[in-house]
Amino acid sequence: MITEVDETVRVGAVFDKSQTIFPRWFVWHGRKYLIRRVTFSWKVKEGINLNYHFSVTDGVNLFELCYKPQALAWKLMSVSPM
């Protein structure tokens, strides 16, 4: 069952030369989650802004993260057990 979250989180990510983003970990409610794998990524245009979405797993749960570059902010959009 998918649980909608829509909360700001801290994310550790690597940005490479080709402007690809690799999220590595995030902190939600004081707990650090290590990202074992990015299962899917996509971009969503909202007006003039382009947001980057990532489906990631820690091996137990599946999370959707969203990076909003115009705000330099990350959001946890949803979580579901695998």
N, C-alpha and C positions, 0 to 999 in steps of 0.2 A: 504494500500500500504506500503510495506517494504522499509525503507530508510537505505541504507548502510552507516555506520558512520566510523568505524575503527579508533577511537580516544582513547588516554589514558585518564583514569578517576581515581579519588580517590574513594575508596570503603571502607566502614566499614563492616567487616565480622567477624563472630565467627567461630573458628576452634575448634571442640570438640575432645575428646580423641580418637575416632575412625577415626580421620582424615577426618571427614565430614566437608564441608565448607558451611556456611550459610551466604550469603550476606544480609546485613540489610539496607544499604543505599548507594548511590553514588552521586558524584558531577560532573555535566557536564555543561560546560559553566557558571560556577559560581552559578548554581542552585542545591540545594540538593533535591534528589528524595528519598522518603522513600519507601522501598520495602514492599509491602503488602503480596506478596506470590511468592514463587519460583514455577513456573508451570512445569518445566522440567529441568533436568540436565544431562549432558553427558560428556564423556572424548574423546579427540582427540589426537592421537599420531602423532607428527611431528618429524620424525627422532628419536632421542633418548629422546626427550622431550614429556612430557604428559601435555596437557593443559585441563583445566576444564571450561566447558561452562555451562551457566545458562540462562534459559528463565525466566524472572521475570516481575512482573507487579506492578505498583504504583496505580492500579485501573482505570487508564485512558489509559495508553499506555503499550505496550509489548516491552521489551528490551531484547537484548541478550548481556550478559556480558561474558568475557573470562578472566580467571586467568591464568597467565603464571608463574608458580613457579620458573622456572630457572632464570627469570628476576625480580621476585618479583613485577610483574606489572599486572594491570588490564586494559582491553580495553572494550569500548562499541562498539560492532560490528554492531548492527542495532537497529532500533526503528520502531514501527508500531502502529497505533491506534488500540484499541480493538474493 
